[in-house]
Amino acid sequence: MCVIYHLTLKWLEGVSFNQNGEMAIARRKGDNMLKIGEFSKLVQVSVPTLRYYDQVGLLKPVEVDRFTGYRYYSASQLPRLNRILALKASASLWSR
């Protein structure tokens, strides 16, 4: 739990909100971006699921390192991921 809390605080440094309540952050690697594994732990979505969302175009990383292939995600993607997860959950309720 302490690790997730630390990652959350580190990740959200420099996050601000505009007048519409939309999140605005810097998109520089290392500042407010997390590798796929860190993002996965923070949002409690598996790495294979995040890779699948990237593959089908649901949630593309904000950056992919061209040398290492690492996927980087940002706090600005949380609202979209929350919508994806909410739709997934509601679809599973209707299929019962």
N, C-alpha and C positions, 0 to 999 in steps of 0.2 A: 504494500500500500504506500509506503514511504517513497518508493521509486516512482510510482505513477504520479504522486503528488509533486515530487521534484520535477519530473518531466513536464507536468502541466504548468507549473510556475515558470520553468525555463522557456517553454514553448510560447507562453502567452505574454512574455516580456515585450513591450513595445506595441501591443495590440491596442488599437483605438477604435472608436465607433463614430461614424459620421452622424449628421442630424437625423437621418432616416433609420438609425440603429443598425446600419450595416457595418460589418467588421472590415477594418482596413489595417493591413500589416505590410511591412517591408518584405520583398520577395528575394532576399539575399540568402544564399545557402549558408547554413550554420547559425543564422540569427533566429529566424522563426520557422525554420523548416526541419522536418524530421524524416529520417529514413523510414522505409516501409515498416520495419520491425518495431521501431519506436512508436510510430503512428498506430500500428496494430494494437500494441499494448494499451495505449492511451484510450483508444476508442472501443476496445474490446471486440474487434472484428479481426478474423484470422488473416494472415498474410496471403494464403491462397485465395480467399474471397476478395481481398483488395486487388490482387493480380487479375482475377476474373473480371472485376468491375472495370479495370483498366482495359483489358482485352476487348470487352464488349462496348466500351465507350461510356459507361455509366459514371465513372469517377476516374478521370485521368490525373496522374501526378502533376504538380505544378512544374516539376523539372525532372528530367532523367539525365543523370551524369553520362555523357557520351563515352567515357573511358571505362567506367566501372559498371554501368547499367543500373546503378542504384536509383530507386524511385524516391523522390522527395515530395512530401505533402505539407500543407500549411493549414493554419487555423481557419483561413477563409473558406476551406472546403467542408468544415463541420456542418453548416446548414444543409448543404447538398447531401452529405452522407446521412444526416438525420432523416431527410425526406426519403431517401432510398430505403433505409431501415424501417421507417414507418409504413411505407407502401408494401414492403416485404411482409411485415407483421400483419397488416390488414388483409393481404392476399391469403395468408395462411389461415386466418380466421374464417374467411369466406369458403375456403376449400374443405372445411370440416363437415 
